[in-house]
Amino acid sequence: MAKLFNKKAKGNLYEMIPQKKENIEWKKDYNNELTLIIKRTKWIDRLFQKIFNTPKQTTLELDALGSFVWKQCDGHKTIAQIAKKLRKEYPQKSSPVESRLITFIRILKNNGLIKLYPGK
């Protein structure tokens, strides 16, 4: 899957379908923005929790654009469809939408928060 993010595969990335991983919970705040709750349950996380008293979960606060994109990662919409919806929902904030969206999708993918599946 790492090849998805090289320059040659960039055109195909828009056809990919992002899906939130099941172990990620989230909550809304008063502004309707999301905070992701990431449980650390891998064996190395548990080891560090015992030795270094690290937290069992971490949180990631998303802004309005990040919250919107997170909600769209439903396993049905392609990245291109999400970009189109993002442009429509936030016309002033989202420019340049493609580069911002791809950067955010990369961050989510690299941190194990989403999976990417080939489009149909």
C-alpha positions as CSV (number, residue, x, y, z in Angstrom):
1,M,0.0,0.0,0.0
2,A,2.9,2.4,0.4
3,K,3.1,2.7,-3.4
4,L,-0.3,4.5,-3.2
5,F,1.5,7.6,-2.2
6,N,4.3,7.8,-4.7
7,K,4.1,10.3,-7.6
8,K,3.3,7.7,-10.2
9,A,0.2,6.4,-8.4
10,K,-1.1,9.9,-7.6
11,G,-3.8,9.8,-10.3
12,N,-5.2,6.6,-9.0
13,L,-5.3,7.9,-5.4
14,Y,-8.5,9.9,-6.2
15,E,-10.2,6.6,-7.1
16,M,-9.4,5.1,-3.7
17,I,-12.1,4.7,-1.0
18,P,-11.1,5.6,2.5
19,Q,-12.7,3.7,5.4
20,K,-12.4,4.6,9.1
21,K,-10.8,1.8,11.2
22,E,-13.2,0.2,13.6
23,N,-11.2,0.8,16.8
24,I,-11.3,4.6,16.4
25,E,-14.0,6.3,18.4
26,W,-14.9,10.0,18.2
27,K,-17.0,12.6,19.9
28,K,-18.4,16.0,18.8
29,D,-17.7,19.2,20.6
30,Y,-20.0,22.3,20.9
31,N,-18.8,23.5,17.4
32,N,-19.7,20.2,15.8
33,E,-16.0,19.5,15.4
34,L,-14.6,16.0,16.2
35,T,-12.1,14.7,18.6
36,L,-10.8,11.2,17.6
37,I,-10.1,8.8,20.5
38,I,-7.4,6.4,19.6
39,K,-7.0,3.4,21.9
40,R,-3.5,2.0,22.2
41,T,-3.9,-1.8,22.4
42,K,-1.0,-3.2,20.5
43,W,1.5,-5.3,22.5
44,I,4.2,-2.6,22.3
45,D,1.7,0.0,23.5
46,R,0.7,-2.2,26.5
47,L,4.4,-2.8,27.3
48,F,5.1,0.9,27.3
49,Q,2.0,1.5,29.4
50,K,3.3,-0.8,32.1
51,I,7.0,0.4,32.0
52,F,6.6,4.1,31.3
53,N,3.0,4.7,32.4
54,T,2.0,5.9,29.0
55,P,-1.8,6.6,28.3
56,K,-4.1,3.9,27.1
57,Q,-5.5,6.2,24.6
58,T,-4.7,9.4,22.8
59,T,-6.9,12.1,21.3
60,L,-6.7,14.0,18.1
61,E,-8.7,17.2,17.7
62,L,-9.9,17.9,14.2
63,D,-10.9,21.3,12.8
64,A,-14.0,21.8,10.7
65,L,-12.4,20.6,7.5
66,G,-10.8,17.6,9.1
67,S,-14.1,16.7,10.8
68,F,-16.0,16.9,7.5
69,V,-13.4,14.7,5.8
70,W,-13.5,12.2,8.6
71,K,-17.2,11.8,8.4
72,Q,-16.9,11.2,4.7
73,C,-14.5,8.3,5.1
74,D,-17.4,5.8,5.2
75,G,-16.0,3.1,2.9
76,H,-18.3,4.2,0.0
77,K,-17.1,7.5,-1.3
78,T,-13.9,7.9,-3.3
79,I,-11.4,10.6,-2.5
80,A,-12.5,12.4,-5.7
81,Q,-16.1,12.4,-4.4
82,I,-15.0,13.7,-1.0
83,A,-13.0,16.5,-2.7
84,K,-16.1,17.5,-4.6
85,K,-18.2,17.6,-1.5
86,L,-15.5,19.5,0.4
87,R,-15.3,22.2,-2.3
88,K,-19.1,22.5,-2.2
89,E,-19.4,22.6,1.6
90,Y,-16.4,24.9,2.2
91,P,-15.7,26.9,-0.9
92,Q,-13.6,29.6,0.8
93,K,-11.7,27.5,3.2
94,S,-10.9,24.5,1.1
95,S,-8.7,26.0,-1.7
96,P,-6.6,24.2,-2.9
97,V,-8.8,21.3,-1.9
98,E,-6.9,18.5,-3.6
99,S,-3.5,19.0,-2.0
100,R,-5.0,19.6,1.4
101,L,-7.2,16.6,1.2
102,I,-4.4,14.3,0.0
103,T,-2.2,15.5,2.8
104,F,-4.8,14.9,5.4
105,I,-5.6,11.4,3.9
106,R,-1.9,10.6,4.0
107,I,-1.7,11.6,7.7
108,L,-4.8,9.5,8.5
109,K,-3.4,6.5,6.6
110,N,0.2,6.8,8.0
111,N,-1.2,6.9,11.5
112,G,-3.3,3.8,11.0
113,L,-6.7,5.7,11.4
114,I,-8.1,4.7,8.0
115,K,-7.7,2.0,5.4
116,L,-7.8,2.7,1.6
117,Y,-9.5,0.4,-0.8
118,P,-9.5,0.4,-4.6
119,G,-12.5,2.1,-6.2
120,K,-14.9,0.3,-8.4
